[in-house]
Amino acid sequence: MFEIINILYEKGIIAVMKLGARMIKTGLAISLSIYLAMLFQLDQPAFAAIAATFAIQPSIYRSYQTILEQVQGNVVGAIFAIIFVILLGNNPFVIGFVVVLVIAANLKIKIEKTIPLSIVTVIVIMESHTENFIGFAIDRFLLIMLGVLSAFLVNLVFVPPRYETKLYYKISDHTDEIIKWIRMITRHATEHSAMKEDLTHLKENRFKMDQYYLLYKEERTYFRSNKYTKTRKLVLYRQMIQTTNKALELLKSLHRHENELNNMPEPLQELIQLKLDGLTNFHEQMLLKYTDKIRAQHTLDMDEAINKKALMTCIMSYYKNPENEEWIELFPVFALIIDYADQLEHLNTLVESFKNFHQEDSEVQLDQRLED
């Protein structure tokens, strides 16, 4: 197997492919399940490979979490399959009916994540046409369990991914993309259709951020000191995500009210652009400061970057002018700018606290970027 990988690498095939950890783990689990099935002289090792594909998990913690559910799901599928073959045979209609019952049973006992694996168990057992059905059913059940065990072993042995690294770079990249669009829209340089398309992509990235946060939260820590450090980091990353999400909300609002923004008086447009430049610059520097990529004395001053009072004074001056009633529609935009500033202020407080009062834990070690 490793010889094949070397050949592909030498030919440059792997170099142009993005091989993520889960892809490699899936391949290893399939290979291991087939080898073990052949070792134990079980027929149809492909069924073990199929089970391994469904059973692979993104982390060790989730493997521990799901192994019991996977065993339960397989047992449920096997019991239903054996009973109905003995009573009614293996007519295609009966197989379909049993699949419905197995799905309902899994939902009832709240192990819905194992439904695909349970269905595979039902099908591979009920397709028997041999006289020794019980022996056949046991063999097929063992094949499925072998696949589940192979996936569990690969998850256990394979070097677990550093989800903190993935999380930080996902937040950083997502934030950079949002900030780029905010700067462009305040300078009236955006293409409406391109931005609308990119907003869909930004929503997907938001979902991935939350996924990585949960996976990082689930990673096990074995020492009490590390546990406290991780708890502090979780609070920080949660605030980073909330701040980035608020920036995305602001971008959507700017996009929605783009025409109204273009019709504002020049002084107010310039003030909005200046304040958003200050906020986005400060946001970028906060992420760099967290990873010690920027010196503390070179970060923007908090009051200078945000200065909510000056912004609100200018906004209210237009609000009080009876001739400017059409700009009342832009109040949601102004409110989001203030919210964004508040989130940045809170993020700055957390980063400052983490760096100043927990210096022994404040060094952030991030690996190289890893593919998803």
MIDOZA-964404 format. One record per residue (C-alpha): residue in one letter; x, y, z. Coordinates in steps of 0.25 Angstrom, whole numbers, always signed. Layout:
+------+-------+-------+-------+
! type !    px !    py !    pz !
+------+-------+-------+-------+
!    A !     X !     Y !     Z !
...
+------+-------+-------+-------+
***
This chain:
+------+-------+-------+-------+
! type !    px !    py !    pz !
+------+-------+-------+-------+
!    M !    +0 !    +0 !    +0 !
!    F !   +11 !   +10 !    +4 !
!    E !   +18 !    +6 !    -9 !
!    I !    +6 !   +10 !   -17 !
!    I !    +6 !   +24 !   -10 !
!    N !   +20 !   +26 !   -13 !
!    I !   +18 !   +23 !   -28 !
!    L !    +6 !   +33 !   -28 !
!    Y !   +15 !   +43 !   -21 !
!    E !   +26 !   +42 !   -31 !
!    K !   +17 !   +43 !   -42 !
!    G !   +11 !   +56 !   -36 !
!    I !    -3 !   +51 !   -35 !
!    I !    -3 !   +53 !   -20 !
!    A !    +3 !   +66 !   -21 !
!    V !    -9 !   +72 !   -28 !
!    M !   -19 !   +66 !   -19 !
!    K !   -24 !   +71 !    -6 !
!    L !   -23 !   +59 !    +4 !
!    G !   -30 !   +62 !   +17 !
!    A !   -28 !   +54 !   +29 !
!    R !   -42 !   +48 !   +29 !
!    M !   -40 !   +43 !   +14 !
!    I !   -27 !   +36 !   +18 !
!    K !   -34 !   +30 !   +30 !
!    T !   -45 !   +25 !   +22 !
!    G !   -36 !   +18 !   +12 !
!    L !   -27 !   +12 !   +24 !
!    A !   -40 !    +7 !   +31 !
!    I !   -45 !    +0 !   +18 !
!    S !   -32 !    -6 !   +15 !
!    L !   -31 !   -11 !   +30 !
!    S !   -45 !   -17 !   +30 !
!    I !   -43 !   -24 !   +17 !
!    Y !   -29 !   -30 !   +22 !
!    L !   -36 !   -35 !   +35 !
!    A !   -48 !   -41 !   +28 !
!    M !   -38 !   -49 !   +19 !
!    L !   -30 !   -53 !   +31 !
!    F !   -42 !   -58 !   +38 !
!    Q !   -47 !   -65 !   +25 !
!    L !   -60 !   -58 !   +25 !
!    D !   -67 !   -57 !   +11 !
!    Q !   -70 !   -44 !    +4 !
!    P !   -60 !   -35 !   +11 !
!    A !   -66 !   -23 !    +3 !
!    F !   -77 !   -23 !   +14 !
!    A !   -67 !   -20 !   +25 !
!    A !   -61 !    -9 !   +16 !
!    I !   -75 !    -2 !   +14 !
!    A !   -77 !    -3 !   +29 !
!    A !   -64 !    +4 !   +32 !
!    T !   -67 !   +15 !   +22 !
!    F !   -80 !   +18 !   +30 !
!    A !   -73 !   +17 !   +44 !
!    I !   -61 !   +26 !   +42 !
!    Q !   -61 !   +38 !   +51 !
!    P !   -54 !   +52 !   +50 !
!    S !   -48 !   +50 !   +65 !
!    I !   -44 !   +40 !   +75 !
!    Y !   -55 !   +46 !   +85 !
!    R !   -66 !   +44 !   +74 !
!    S !   -61 !   +29 !   +72 !
!    Y !   -63 !   +26 !   +87 !
!    Q !   -76 !   +33 !   +87 !
!    T !   -82 !   +26 !   +75 !
!    I !   -75 !   +12 !   +76 !
!    L !   -86 !    +7 !   +86 !
!    E !   -97 !   +13 !   +77 !
!    Q !   -92 !    +6 !   +65 !
!    V !   -92 !    -7 !   +72 !
!    Q !  -106 !    -5 !   +77 !
!    G !  -110 !    -1 !   +63 !
!    N !  -104 !   -13 !   +57 !
!    V !  -111 !   -22 !   +67 !
!    V !  -124 !   -16 !   +64 !
!    G !  -122 !   -18 !   +49 !
!    A !  -118 !   -32 !   +51 !
!    I !  -129 !   -36 !   +61 !
!    F !  -140 !   -31 !   +51 !
!    A !  -134 !   -37 !   +39 !
!    I !  -132 !   -51 !   +45 !
!    I !  -147 !   -51 !   +51 !
!    F !  -153 !   -46 !   +38 !
!    V !  -145 !   -56 !   +29 !
!    I !  -149 !   -67 !   +38 !
!    L !  -164 !   -63 !   +39 !
!    L !  -167 !   -57 !   +25 !
!    G !  -154 !   -60 !   +16 !
!    N !  -146 !   -50 !    +9 !
!    N !  -156 !   -45 !    -2 !
!    P !  -151 !   -31 !    -7 !
!    F !  -164 !   -25 !    -1 !
!    V !  -161 !   -31 !   +13 !
!    I !  -147 !   -26 !   +12 !
!    G !  -152 !   -12 !   +10 !
!    F !  -162 !   -13 !   +21 !
!    V !  -151 !   -18 !   +31 !
!    V !  -143 !    -6 !   +27 !
!    V !  -155 !    +4 !   +31 !
!    L !  -156 !    -3 !   +44 !
!    V !  -141 !    -3 !   +47 !
!    I !  -141 !   +12 !   +44 !
!    A !  -153 !   +14 !   +53 !
!    A !  -146 !    +6 !   +64 !
!    N !  -133 !   +14 !   +63 !
!    L !  -141 !   +27 !   +64 !
!    K !  -149 !   +22 !   +76 !
!    I !  -136 !   +18 !   +84 !
!    K !  -129 !   +31 !   +79 !
!    I !  -118 !   +25 !   +71 !
!    E !  -122 !   +31 !   +58 !
!    K !  -107 !   +34 !   +54 !
!    T !  -106 !   +19 !   +52 !
!    I !  -117 !   +17 !   +43 !
!    P !  -109 !   +16 !   +30 !
!    L !  -101 !    +5 !   +37 !
!    S !  -113 !    -3 !   +42 !
!    I !  -119 !    -3 !   +28 !
!    V !  -106 !    -9 !   +22 !
!    T !  -107 !   -20 !   +33 !
!    V !  -121 !   -23 !   +29 !
!    I !  -118 !   -24 !   +14 !
!    V !  -106 !   -32 !   +15 !
!    I !  -113 !   -42 !   +25 !
!    M !  -126 !   -43 !   +18 !
!    E !  -120 !   -45 !    +4 !
!    S !  -117 !   -60 !    +8 !
!    H !  -122 !   -71 !    -1 !
!    T !  -115 !   -82 !    +7 !
!    E !  -121 !   -93 !   +16 !
!    N !  -112 !   -90 !   +28 !
!    F !  -117 !   -76 !   +30 !
!    I !  -114 !   -74 !   +44 !
!    G !   -99 !   -77 !   +41 !
!    F !   -99 !   -68 !   +29 !
!    A !  -106 !   -57 !   +38 !
!    I !   -95 !   -58 !   +48 !
!    D !   -84 !   -57 !   +38 !
!    R !   -90 !   -45 !   +32 !
!    F !   -92 !   -38 !   +45 !
!    L !   -78 !   -41 !   +49 !
!    L !   -73 !   -35 !   +36 !
!    I !   -81 !   -22 !   +39 !
!    M !   -75 !   -22 !   +53 !
!    L !   -61 !   -24 !   +47 !
!    G !   -63 !   -12 !   +39 !
!    V !   -68 !    -4 !   +51 !
!    L !   -56 !    -9 !   +59 !
!    S !   -46 !    -5 !   +48 !
!    A !   -51 !    +9 !   +47 !
!    F !   -50 !   +10 !   +62 !
!    L !   -36 !    +5 !   +62 !
!    V !   -31 !   +15 !   +51 !
!    N !   -38 !   +26 !   +59 !
!    L !   -30 !   +22 !   +71 !
!    V !   -17 !   +20 !   +65 !
!    F !   -17 !   +31 !   +54 !
!    V !   -10 !   +44 !   +59 !
!    P !   -22 !   +52 !   +62 !
!    P !   -24 !   +66 !   +55 !
!    R !   -21 !   +78 !   +62 !
!    Y !   -34 !   +85 !   +62 !
!    E !   -29 !   +97 !   +68 !
!    T !   -21 !  +100 !   +56 !
!    K !   -32 !   +97 !   +47 !
!    L !   -41 !  +106 !   +55 !
!    Y !   -32 !  +118 !   +56 !
!    Y !   -29 !  +118 !   +41 !
!    K !   -43 !  +116 !   +37 !
!    I !   -47 !  +128 !   +46 !
!    S !   -36 !  +136 !   +40 !
!    D !   -39 !  +133 !   +26 !
!    H !   -53 !  +135 !   +28 !
!    T !   -51 !  +149 !   +34 !
!    D !   -41 !  +153 !   +23 !
!    E !   -52 !  +150 !   +13 !
!    I !   -63 !  +158 !   +20 !
!    I !   -53 !  +170 !   +23 !
!    K !   -49 !  +170 !    +8 !
!    W !   -64 !  +172 !    +4 !
!    I !   -67 !  +182 !   +14 !
!    R !   -55 !  +191 !    +9 !
!    M !   -60 !  +189 !    -5 !
!    I !   -74 !  +193 !    -2 !
!    T !   -71 !  +205 !    +5 !
!    R !   -63 !  +210 !    -7 !
!    H !   -74 !  +206 !   -16 !
!    A !   -65 !  +196 !   -24 !
!    T !   -74 !  +183 !   -23 !
!    E !   -80 !  +176 !   -34 !
!    H !   -94 !  +173 !   -29 !
!    S !   -96 !  +158 !   -35 !
!    A !   -81 !  +154 !   -30 !
!    M !   -84 !  +159 !   -16 !
!    K !   -97 !  +152 !   -16 !
!    E !   -91 !  +139 !   -20 !
!    D !   -79 !  +140 !   -10 !
!    L !   -89 !  +143 !    +2 !
!    T !   -94 !  +128 !    -1 !
!    H !   -80 !  +123 !    +1 !
!    L !   -78 !  +132 !   +13 !
!    K !   -90 !  +125 !   +20 !
!    E !   -84 !  +111 !   +17 !
!    N !   -71 !  +116 !   +24 !
!    R !   -79 !  +121 !   +36 !
!    F !   -84 !  +106 !   +37 !
!    K !   -70 !  +101 !   +36 !
!    M !   -65 !  +110 !   +47 !
!    D !   -76 !  +105 !   +57 !
!    Q !   -72 !   +90 !   +53 !
!    Y !   -58 !   +92 !   +56 !
!    Y !   -61 !   +99 !   +69 !
!    L !   -69 !   +87 !   +73 !
!    L !   -58 !   +77 !   +69 !
!    Y !   -48 !   +86 !   +77 !
!    K !   -57 !   +86 !   +89 !
!    E !   -58 !   +71 !   +88 !
!    E !   -43 !   +69 !   +88 !
!    R !   -39 !   +62 !  +101 !
!    T !   -29 !   +68 !  +111 !
!    Y !   -22 !   +59 !  +121 !
!    F !   -15 !   +69 !  +130 !
!    R !   -23 !   +79 !  +139 !
!    S !   -14 !   +91 !  +135 !
!    N !   -16 !   +88 !  +120 !
!    K !   -31 !   +88 !  +123 !
!    Y !   -31 !  +102 !  +129 !
!    T !   -23 !  +107 !  +117 !
!    K !   -33 !  +101 !  +108 !
!    T !   -45 !  +106 !  +115 !
!    R !   -39 !  +120 !  +113 !
!    K !   -36 !  +118 !   +99 !
!    L !   -51 !  +113 !   +96 !
!    V !   -56 !  +126 !  +102 !
!    L !   -47 !  +133 !   +93 !
!    Y !   -50 !  +125 !   +80 !
!    R !   -65 !  +127 !   +83 !
!    Q !   -63 !  +142 !   +84 !
!    M !   -55 !  +142 !   +71 !
!    I !   -66 !  +134 !   +64 !
!    Q !   -77 !  +143 !   +70 !
!    T !   -69 !  +156 !   +65 !
!    T !   -67 !  +150 !   +51 !
!    N !   -82 !  +146 !   +50 !
!    K !   -85 !  +161 !   +54 !
!    A !   -76 !  +166 !   +43 !
!    L !   -84 !  +156 !   +33 !
!    E !   -97 !  +162 !   +38 !
!    L !   -92 !  +176 !   +36 !
!    L !   -87 !  +172 !   +22 !
!    K !  -101 !  +166 !   +18 !
!    S !  -108 !  +179 !   +23 !
!    L !   -98 !  +188 !   +15 !
!    H !  -101 !  +180 !    +3 !
!    R !  -116 !  +181 !    +5 !
!    H !  -116 !  +196 !    +7 !
!    E !  -105 !  +199 !    -4 !
!    N !  -114 !  +208 !   -11 !
!    E !  -117 !  +216 !    +1 !
!    L !  -103 !  +217 !    +5 !
!    N !   -99 !  +223 !    -8 !
!    N !  -109 !  +234 !    -7 !
!    M !  -104 !  +238 !    +7 !
!    P !   -97 !  +252 !    +8 !
!    E !   -82 !  +251 !    +5 !
!    P !   -78 !  +255 !   +19 !
!    L !   -86 !  +243 !   +25 !
!    Q !   -81 !  +233 !   +14 !
!    E !   -67 !  +237 !   +18 !
!    L !   -69 !  +236 !   +32 !
!    I !   -75 !  +222 !   +31 !
!    Q !   -63 !  +218 !   +22 !
!    L !   -53 !  +223 !   +32 !
!    K !   -60 !  +216 !   +44 !
!    L !   -61 !  +203 !   +37 !
!    D !   -47 !  +204 !   +32 !
!    G !   -43 !  +206 !   +47 !
!    L !   -52 !  +194 !   +52 !
!    T !   -47 !  +184 !   +41 !
!    N !   -32 !  +188 !   +43 !
!    F !   -34 !  +186 !   +58 !
!    H !   -41 !  +173 !   +56 !
!    E !   -29 !  +168 !   +47 !
!    Q !   -19 !  +172 !   +58 !
!    M !   -27 !  +165 !   +69 !
!    L !   -25 !  +152 !   +61 !
!    L !   -11 !  +155 !   +59 !
!    K !    -8 !  +159 !   +73 !
!    Y !   -14 !  +146 !   +79 !
!    T !    -4 !  +138 !   +71 !
!    D !    +7 !  +148 !   +75 !
!    K !   +10 !  +152 !   +61 !
!    I !    +9 !  +167 !   +64 !
!    R !   +15 !  +174 !   +76 !
!    A !    +5 !  +180 !   +86 !
!    Q !   +11 !  +194 !   +85 !
!    H !    +8 !  +194 !   +70 !
!    T !    -7 !  +191 !   +71 !
!    L !   -17 !  +202 !   +68 !
!    D !   -23 !  +209 !   +80 !
!    M !   -36 !  +204 !   +84 !
!    D !   -43 !  +217 !   +86 !
!    E !   -37 !  +223 !   +73 !
!    A !   -42 !  +211 !   +65 !
!    I !   -56 !  +210 !   +70 !
!    N !   -60 !  +223 !   +76 !
!    K !   -75 !  +220 !   +76 !
!    K !   -78 !  +234 !   +81 !
!    A !   -73 !  +242 !   +69 !
!    L !   -81 !  +232 !   +60 !
!    M !   -94 !  +234 !   +67 !
!    T !   -92 !  +249 !   +68 !
!    C !   -91 !  +250 !   +53 !
!    I !  -103 !  +240 !   +51 !
!    M !  -112 !  +247 !   +60 !
!    S !  -109 !  +261 !   +54 !
!    Y !  -115 !  +255 !   +41 !
!    Y !  -126 !  +249 !   +48 !
!    K !  -130 !  +263 !   +54 !
!    N !  -130 !  +269 !   +40 !
!    P !  -145 !  +268 !   +35 !
!    E !  -139 !  +268 !   +21 !
!    N !  -132 !  +255 !   +23 !
!    E !  -143 !  +246 !   +27 !
!    E !  -140 !  +235 !   +16 !
!    W !  -127 !  +232 !   +24 !
!    I !  -135 !  +226 !   +35 !
!    E !  -136 !  +213 !   +27 !
!    L !  -121 !  +212 !   +29 !
!    F !  -122 !  +211 !   +45 !
!    P !  -121 !  +196 !   +44 !
!    V !  -107 !  +198 !   +38 !
!    F !  -103 !  +208 !   +48 !
!    A !  -108 !  +199 !   +59 !
!    L !  -100 !  +187 !   +54 !
!    I !   -87 !  +196 !   +53 !
!    I !   -89 !  +199 !   +68 !
!    D !   -91 !  +184 !   +71 !
!    Y !   -79 !  +180 !   +63 !
!    A !   -71 !  +191 !   +71 !
!    D !   -76 !  +185 !   +84 !
!    Q !   -72 !  +171 !   +80 !
!    L !   -58 !  +176 !   +76 !
!    E !   -57 !  +183 !   +89 !
!    H !   -61 !  +170 !   +97 !
!    L !   -51 !  +162 !   +88 !
!    N !   -40 !  +172 !   +91 !
!    T !   -43 !  +170 !  +106 !
!    L !   -42 !  +155 !  +105 !
!    V !   -29 !  +155 !   +97 !
!    E !   -22 !  +166 !  +107 !
!    S !   -26 !  +158 !  +119 !
!    F !   -21 !  +145 !  +113 !
!    K !    -8 !  +151 !  +109 !
!    N !    -5 !  +159 !  +121 !
!    F !   -11 !  +150 !  +133 !
!    H !    -8 !  +136 !  +128 !
!    Q !    +6 !  +138 !  +122 !
!    E !   +10 !  +124 !  +125 !
!    D !    -1 !  +119 !  +116 !
!    S !    -2 !  +130 !  +106 !
!    E !    +7 !  +125 !   +95 !
!    V !    -1 !  +119 !   +84 !
!    Q !    +5 !  +108 !   +76 !
!    L !    -2 !  +106 !   +63 !
!    D !    +3 !   +95 !   +53 !
!    Q !    +3 !   +97 !   +38 !
!    R !   -10 !   +99 !   +31 !
!    L !   -16 !   +85 !   +29 !
!    E !   -26 !   +81 !   +18 !
!    D !   -40 !   +79 !   +22 !
+------+-------+-------+-------+
***
